[in-house]
Amino acid sequence: MAEVGAGSGTDAAHPVSAITPTVPSRTANSLARIAFSFVRVNRQASEDPTVLVVAAAVADSALSAQSEGVRLLMISDTHLPVRAKKLPDEVWAAVAAADVVFHAGDWVGVELLDELEERATRLVACWGNNDGTELRARLPEVARVELEGMSFAVVHETGTAAGRERRCESAYPDVDVLVFGHSHIPWDTTTPRGLRLLNPGSPTDRRRQPYGTFLTAKLGASGLDEVVLHPVERPRA
């Protein structure tokens, strides 16, 4: 399949279980933010696992209750502070608007992880090949999460473009959406089985692309939709 932005074709529809709203979206989002802040605080202040489990459950329920769907942000290969000194402002705006932020590795510096853990409502992230021991101690090689009955995985590398769909179907048989990085080249295809493959590119190191990029999407009653590739200019130091 061709990379997005280089003449790729359309992708197949991807079914997903419906969301059943129970509380207004704004209220649910506020509950999620409060609950995850509570989790972060108590992870340091309390050794009682029950407290953390209950708080996390409240956050998960709040996210699931959003009548307008779960808003997703996908970024990768930020390479801070080597390729840029900071994330572009439009990415931080997307972080503030998102219910779940995915980062597919190659952070390089640990400071961005600290900041995203503080500012994101929920962060699902992995390490990349350019990440050192501190980042690898805090992040998995493959991160997994279930949202609205849909299985997501985040990994940095998936190999070359040739044969990617076949390899990923074999490696992730129970996953519905795989977010990956490494190439800095946006990618959006759906395999014959229905596995959605998404690479958001890099917002800070465009390499041979015309601009930096990130992805947003919404998980709603009609499934994973409104998948949008956003162009960004490299931030000034």
N, C-alpha and C positions, 0 to 999 in steps of 0.2 A: 504494500500500500504506500501511496505517496504521503509525505509529510504535509501537514496543514500549512497553507500559505504557498505551496508549490504545486497547486493544481490537483488537490485531493478531491475525491468524489464524496457523495452523500453516504451517511451511515444508516444502518438498520435501526428501527425503533426498539427500545429496550423497556419491557414491561416491568412494573414494580407494584407492590401491594399498596392499596389506598391508605391515605392518612385519615383518621377519624378525629376531627378537632373537638376539644373539650373545653378549652378556655380561649379567650381572645389572644391573638398573636403577640400583641405588645406586652400583655401581662405575662405570657409564657416566656418571652425572651428575657424579661426582667428577672423572673424567677430563676432562669438558667444562669444568668450572670451572678446573682446573689449566691446560688448554691455552689457554683464552681469557685467563687471567691472563698466561700466557707471551707471548701475542700482544701484549697491551697493553704489557708491559714492553719487549719487543724492538722494538716500533714506535718507541720513543724511543731505545733503546740500540744498535740495529743497523740498518745500511743494506742488509743481505743479504736480498733478497726471498725467497730459497729458505727461509730460516729461518722467515719469517712464513707462507709458503704451507704448509710442513709442519705447523707448529703449528695453523694453521686447519683443515687436513685432519684432524688428530687430533681436534680439537674437534667437527667435523662428524660424524665417524665415531662418536664417543662419544654424541652426541645421538641419532643414528640407531639406535644399538644398544639403546636403553632398552626393556626388555620390557614396561614398563607404559605405554608411549606417551610422546609428547612433550607436556609440560604448557605451555600457552600462557596468557599474561596480556595483555590489551588495555586500554590506557588512552588518554585523549586530553584535550585542552583543560584542562590543569592550571593554566595562568595564574598560575604562582608568580613572585614573591610578591605579586601584585596581588589575586587573589581569595582566597588563603589563604597562610599563611606556610610551610606544610609539607604534604606528603602525609599522609593519614590513616594511622594505624598498620596498619590492615588491608590497605592497599595495599602497604605495605612488606613485610608478611608474605607477601602474594601474590607479590611480586617474588622473595623468598627461595625460595619453593616452585617458581617457574616455571623451565622450561628455556629459553624464549624469551619476551621481553617486547616487545610492539609499542606504540609511542607514535605517535598520528596527528596530532601537531602542536599549535600554540599552547601552547608552553612558556612564552613571554614572557621569563623569566629563564634564563640559561645554566647556573646552578648545578645545577638538577635534572638536566640532561643529564650534567654531570660526575659527579654522584652515581650516576645509573643506569648509566653506563658502568663505574663502579667496582663496583657491587653486583649488577648483573644478570649472569646467566650468558651471555646473548646478547641484544643489543638491536637491534631493527629499527625505524627511526624516520624521520620526515620533518619538514619545517618547515611551519608554518601561517601564515595571513595576518597574525597578530599578532607574528610572530617577526622579529627584526631581523637585521642583516647578519652578526653573529657566528654566530648559529644557522644562518643560511642558508649560511654558508661551511663549516659542519661537517656539514650534513645535506642530503639530496636533496629535491626536490619530491615525487618518488615513490620509495619504497624497495621493493625486490623481493627475495624470498628463496624458495628451493625447499626444502621440508621433506618428506621421505618421498615424493618424486615429485609433490608437490602445490605449485602455484605460488601464492604469497601476494604481494599488493601492499599498500602503505600510502600513503595520500594524505590530505590534510586536507579538501579540498572536493570535493563531488560535485554541487553545485547543489541546487535545490529538491527536495522529496519527490516532487512530480508529475513523472513521467517518469524518475525516477532509475534504475530497473532497465534501461530501454531505453538510456539514455545510457551507463551503466557497461558494459553488454554491448558496446557499440560501441567504447568507449574502451579496454577491457581484454579483448581477445578471447582472450588466452592465459592469463588469470588464473583460478584456481579460487576464491580467497577474497580479497575486497577489504575491508580495514579502513580506515575513514574517521572523520572527526570533524566539527568546525565547528558543528553545530547544538546540541550538548550534549544531544541527545535520542537515547536508545538506539534502535537499529534492528537487526532481524535478519530478513532475507528471502532467498529463493533465486529467481533469475531463471529464465525458461523454459529457457535454455541450461544452467543449473546453477551459475551464478556466485553464491556466497554473499556477501551484503553484511552487514557487521557494523559498527555504531557503538556503542562502549562508553559513550557519554555522557561526563560529566565527574565525577570524584570530588571536585572542589573548588568547582565553580560550577554548581549545579543549575538555575539560572534558574527556569523555570516548572515543573520537575519536582518531585515530592514529596521527593526525596532525591538525593544524588550517587550515581554508579554507576561500576562497571567490569565487564569481562567476563573470565571464564576459560573455557578449553576444553581438550580433550585430543585429540591426533592419534594415533589408535591403529589397530589392525587393522581396525576397523569404519568407519574414516574419521574425519572431524572430528565429535566428539560431546561430550557433557557440556558443552555451551555454557550457561553460567550467568551471569545478570545479578545482580551483587551490589550491594545498597544500602549506602551509607555515610553517616555523619553528617559534616558539615563539621568539620574539626579546629579546636580552639581555638588561638588565637595563643600 
